[in-house]
Amino acid sequence: MRQENDYLLLTPGPLTTSRRVKEAMLRDSCTWDDDYNLGVVQVIRQQLLELAQVNQDDYSAVLMQGSGTFAVESVLQSAIRQDHKILIINNGAYGARIAEIARRLALSHHIIDCGEMRQPTIPEIEQILQQDSAITHIAMVHCETTTGILNPLEALAQLNQRYQKTLIIDAMSSFGGIPINVAELNIDFLISSANKCIQGVPGFGFVIARKTELEQCRDRARSLSLDLYQQWRCMEENHGKWRFTSPTHTVLAFAEALKELQQEGGISARNQRYRSNQQQLVAGMRQLGFATLLDDALHSPVITAFRSPQHVDYQFKRFYQLLKQQGFVIYPGKVSQSDCFRIGNIGEVYPQDIAALLDAVKHSCYWNI
Ligand SMILES: *Cc1c(COP(=O)(O)O)cnc(C)c1O
């Protein structure tokens, strides 16, 4: 059994990282020295472009301090002018967060609200694009971590080939775990963060952006620290230097996590592992009598929402504590309309971990006894 405080995080970030990734942080770096900027930051930026399958002549990777939301906010407030209008596709807490950012920034926006249990359809998106020619940008979450639903990125990208809007994708919980060809899909801004499928520790987000779009962000940002254009120019002109204090230890951990990803066999191999984790989890939970919130066809290989047992004695808190005592931390539900809990399967998590978790779940169904 794991020690108190040493449990497996079955959550979609922060997640369980390897010992190697944690040990990479046992060094201090100078933020002005070449060893760090050229040797680590620039290498990371280049590797991110490779993972996104883009060319460095057309795209650039900009790193941004803070959690993933800071990077999303940085894109929205650096890319969208007051006379622009953004179409926001919302089917969960993270889509709603984009809408909230737009509201706070007083951006002109239109929200397609799908509820939390279904994907947006292409005809409903197209209808809005046809009706409202003021729309200049489209934002969608790829994997909506709220439920684990995977949104139709390829189909949206195809639709957008015809409408040519600026496409902003929150791929926070999918980039690194699901192959995404950013160039082929013509994504203008793809946003993700250090502590999800790349399997680093929290501390910064990153944006893979089309350079022609970045150029246009000059002087648009409403805030100093989240100015994506200035951050990009600083990193370009000073060989990887961040404008303000960089999260050096997190960056070292991330560099190590990227090496691990490569050694695992890249994104496709990681995707395979996540998929088998998720399938094993769902099959095992169903055997124990649990039901998934969503149909299998809608699922990402990242996180799964399960309906709460309907037994009068069931309480999430007690179930959670029993699992935690056995070394596993799961995630409460974030879905407002349905009573559920969630189990993530990304991070340093392997089939034997899922098997051990299922065993722990079996021993934690106190309401069945
Ligand atoms: C994790 C996540 C975010 C960012 O959340 P933070 O708590 O700011 O890191 C944004 N979108 C999605 C889809 C996520 O999974």
The ligand as a Gaussian input file, in Angstrom:
#p B3LYP/6-31G(d) Opt

LIG

0 1
 C       -7.227000      21.806000     -17.284000
 C       -8.004000      22.491000     -18.329000
 C       -7.940000      23.889000     -18.492000
 C       -7.117000      24.809000     -17.621000
 O       -7.364000      24.684000     -16.292000
 P       -6.331000      25.292000     -15.231000
 O       -6.937000      24.892000     -13.935000
 O       -6.267000      26.744000     -15.439000
 O       -5.009000      24.637000     -15.517000
 C       -8.623000      24.452000     -19.543000
 N       -9.337000      23.700000     -20.390000
 C       -9.414000      22.360000     -20.267000
 C      -10.213000      21.590000     -21.265000
 C       -8.758000      21.707000     -19.221000
 O       -8.837000      20.383000     -19.115000

